Amino acid sequence: MTDEDRINEFVKLQKQIKQDPKRIAAVIKRWMAEDTKLSKRPKK
């Protein structure tokens, strides 16, 4: 992923957050949970 792609994704996310902050917060929490789970625990 190039820097430009990342910036575009970020801008898109910002627009979505303004429209629906609670749903986006839930998605981000889920990503964070996935990041920590993958490194610490094997899948069941």
KEVEXLUM-531461 format. One record per residue (C-alpha): z, x, y. Coordinates in steps of 0.02 Angstrom, whole numbers, plus 50000, padded with zeros to 5 digits. Example, Ala and Ser with C-alpha at 12.3 -4.5 7.8 and 13.67 -1.06 7.14 Angstrom:
! KEVEXLUM-531461
R       Z       X       Y
R   50390   50615   49775
R   50357   50684   49947
! end
This chain:
! KEVEXLUM-531461
R       Z       X       Y
R   50000   50000   50000
R   49951   50073   50168
R   50057   50066   50324
R   49939   49937   50399
R   49963   49823   50249
R   50150   49838   50267
R   50143   49796   50451
R   50033   49644   50417
R   50153   49585   50281
R   50299   49606   50400
R   50214   49507   50537
R   50173   49369   50412
R   50353   49365   50354
R   50415   49355   50533
R   50307   49201   50563
R   50370   49120   50403
R   50551   49157   50448
R   50530   49064   50611
R   50462   48914   50516
R   50586   48911   50372
R   50731   49035   50389
R   50837   48971   50244
R   50700   48983   50114
R   50651   49158   50169
R   50832   49214   50165
R   50842   49152   49985
R   50684   49248   49939
R   50750   49408   50018
R   50916   49389   49927
R   50821   49367   49765
R   50720   49526   49796
R   50878   49623   49835
R   50960   49556   49677
R   50808   49607   49574
R   50810   49782   49648
R   50992   49811   49602
R   50980   49730   49431
R   50829   49829   49374
R   50909   49997   49408
R   51079   49957   49334
R   51054   49839   49188
R   50922   49825   49052
R   50837   49657   49033
R   50907   49538   48904
! end
